């Protein structure tokens, strides 16, 4: 279980880091 959870965090970590940038792009394009 522990190994599966760590691999899941490794897969989702880039998306968590990129989500603020994606959110910013959505706001930018909605006002553009």
C-alpha positions as CSV (number, residue, x, y, z in Angstrom):
1,X,0.0,0.0,0.0
2,X,2.8,2.4,1.0
3,X,4.6,1.9,-2.3
4,X,1.5,2.4,-4.4
5,X,0.7,5.7,-2.5
6,X,4.2,7.1,-3.0
7,X,4.0,6.3,-6.8
8,X,0.6,8.0,-6.9
9,X,2.0,11.1,-5.2
10,X,5.0,11.1,-7.7
11,X,2.5,11.0,-10.6
12,X,0.2,13.7,-9.3
13,X,3.0,16.0,-8.0
14,X,3.7,17.8,-11.4
15,X,0.0,18.4,-11.8
16,X,-0.3,19.9,-8.3
17,X,2.7,22.2,-9.1
18,X,1.2,23.2,-12.5
19,X,-2.4,23.8,-11.3
20,X,-1.8,27.4,-10.1
21,X,-0.3,28.2,-13.6
22,X,-3.2,26.5,-15.3
23,X,-5.6,28.4,-13.1
24,X,-3.8,31.7,-13.9
25,X,-4.1,31.0,-17.7
26,X,-7.8,30.3,-17.3
27,X,-8.4,33.6,-15.6
28,X,-6.1,35.4,-18.1
29,X,-8.0,34.0,-21.1
30,X,-11.4,34.6,-19.5
31,X,-10.6,38.3,-19.2
32,X,-8.6,38.6,-22.5
